[in-house]
Amino acid sequence: MNINKGKYGEAIACVFLQKQGLVLLERNFRTRFGEIDLIMQDEKTIVFVEVKYRTSLDYGSPLESITLRKQNKIKKVASYYLSRFTHWPPCRFDVLGIIDNEIIWVKGAFA
C-alpha cells in the first residue's frame, strides 16, 4: 500500500474512533516485532486497532487482509506495549476497514 494512502486511512480511522468516544494513546506504535496503527482507550479498555484502507474492492475486502500471521504480529506488539503496566488492563483487538469513504468497524476482531 502507498504510505500516503495508509496514513490517510489511519487519519480517517482516528477521527472516526474519537467521535465514537475513544481516546488516542499512540499512533504507529513500533517495536522490533512490528507496528500497531492506533492504540486507543475505550473507557477502561485498551484497544489495539489495525486499519486497512482501500479505494475499491479490486484487491478484496480490507478486512480479509488481516491474516493469522498479521494477527500474531499485532499480538506481540500489544504484549510489548502492555508490559509497561504492572497489571494489564482489559484490552481488545479491533479492525477498521475503509473502502473509499465507507467505514467498517469490527470490535474484538480477534483474540
C-alpha positions in Angstrom: 0.0 0.0 0.0 1.1 3.5 -0.7 2.3 5.1 2.5 0.3 8.3 1.9 -2.9 6.2 1.4 -2.1 4.3 4.6 -1.6 7.5 6.6 -4.8 8.9 5.1 -6.7 5.8 6.2 -5.3 6.0 9.7 -6.2 9.6 10.0 -9.8 8.9 8.9 -9.9 5.9 11.4 -8.5 8.0 14.3 -11.1 10.8 13.8 -13.9 8.3 13.4 -12.9 6.5 16.6 -12.5 9.7 18.6 -16.0 10.7 17.5 -17.2 7.4 19.0 -15.6 8.4 22.3 -12.3 6.6 22.2 -9.1 8.4 23.2 -5.9 8.2 21.2 -3.0 6.9 23.2 -0.4 6.0 20.4 -0.2 6.3 16.7 2.1 3.9 14.7 3.5 2.2 17.8 6.6 0.4 16.5 8.7 -2.3 18.0 11.1 -4.9 16.6 8.1 -7.2 16.3 6.1 -4.8 14.1 3.7 -1.9 14.3 0.2 -1.2 15.6 -1.6 1.5 13.7 -3.6 3.0 16.6 -3.7 2.3 20.3 -6.9 3.8 21.8 -8.7 3.7 25.1 -12.4 2.9 25.2 -13.3 3.7 28.8 -11.1 1.3 30.8 -10.2 -0.9 27.8 -7.0 -0.6 25.7 -7.9 -1.0 22.1 -5.3 -2.1 19.5 -6.5 -1.0 16.1 -5.4 -2.3 12.7 -6.5 0.0 9.9 -6.9 -1.2 6.3 -7.8 1.4 3.6 -8.8 0.6 0.1 -10.2 2.8 -2.7 -12.1 -0.1 -4.2 -12.7 -3.8 -3.8 -10.4 -4.7 -6.7 -7.9 -6.4 -4.4 -10.5 -7.8 -2.0 -12.0 -6.6 1.2 -9.7 -4.7 3.5 -10.9 -7.0 6.4 -9.7 -10.1 4.5 -6.1 -8.9 4.5 -5.7 -9.4 8.3 -4.1 -12.8 8.1 -3.3 -15.0 11.1 0.3 -14.1 10.7 -0.6 -10.4 10.9 -2.8 -11.0 13.9 0.1 -12.7 15.7 2.4 -9.8 14.9 -0.1 -7.4 16.4 -0.5 -9.5 19.5 3.3 -9.5 20.0 3.4 -5.7 19.7 0.4 -5.4 22.0 2.2 -7.6 24.6 5.2 -5.4 24.4 3.0 -2.3 24.9 1.2 -3.9 27.9 4.5 -4.9 29.5 4.8 -1.4 30.9 1.8 -1.9 33.1 2.0 -3.6 36.5 -1.5 -5.0 36.0 -2.7 -5.5 32.4 -5.9 -3.5 31.7 -8.7 -5.1 29.7 -7.8 -5.0 26.0 -9.2 -5.9 22.6 -8.2 -6.0 19.0 -10.3 -4.1 16.6 -10.0 -3.7 12.8 -11.2 -0.8 10.8 -11.7 -1.4 7.1 -12.2 1.6 5.0 -13.4 1.3 1.4 -13.3 4.7 -0.2 -15.4 6.6 2.4 -17.3 3.7 4.0 -16.0 2.6 7.4 -16.5 -1.0 8.7 -15.5 -1.3 12.4 -15.1 -4.8 13.8 -14.8 -4.7 17.5 -13.0 -7.6 19.0 -12.0 -8.9 15.6 -9.6 -11.5 17.0 -8.4 -12.6 20.4 
